[in-house]
């Protein structure tokens, strides 16, 4: 099992992350794809009003996945 860390923060339109909240969420998973699935299951952690970006890092600190939460263009409105 590998250790991954789930982070969240606020990304400005210019790309700067101005509000970084380091997660206490530690995810143990056999692979990065399993860690992403576990991260996506953290619904309450991912949908707070004060963030619009979540990302997952591996044990070496390298980013393995990220998700921008407030892009209206990602899913067309019905």
N, C-alpha and C positions, 0 to 999 in steps of 0.2 A: 504494500500500500504506500502511496505517496501522499504528501501533505500539500494542500492547496489553501490559499487564503482568499476570501471573498471581501472585496473592498467596495465602497460606494462614495459618491461625491457629486459635485455640481460642475458641469462643463459649460463654459460660456460659448456663445456662437463663434468666437474667434479661436476656440479650441483649448483655451486655458482652463485648467481645473482649479477653481478658486475656493472650493469648500470641500476638503477631503476628510472623510470620516473613515478611519481605519476600522475594519470589521473585527469583531471578536469571533467571527464565523471561521472556524477551521474545518476544512472538508478533507476527509481521508477517502481516497479513491484509488482504484487500480490504474486509471488512465485519465488523461485530460478530458476526454469526451465524457467519461463517467462523472468527473468533477463538475463539468458544465451542466449536466443533467441534474446533479444535486443542487447546484447553485440556482437553477431555474425553479426548483421546488421550494425555494426560500421566499415565497410570495410576500409575506409581510415585510421582510427585510428589503425586498426589491422595490416596493411601491410606496415608500414614504414620500411626503410632499417636498421634503427638503433636498432631494437628490434627483438627478436625471442621468446618471452614469453609474454602472456597476462593472467591475472587472475582477478577474480571477488571476492570481499569480501562483506560480509553482514554488517549490521549496527554495529555488535559487533566486527568487524575486522577479523572474521574467514573466511578463504578461502572457497568458495563454488564451484569454478570451475577454471580450468586452461587449457591452450592450449599452447603447444610448437610448434612453427611455422616452424622450420627448420629441422625437422627430415625426412631425405630422405626415411627412411625405413617405414614410415607410409603408404604411397601410392606408390605402385610399379610404376616405370616408364614404359610408353608404349613402 
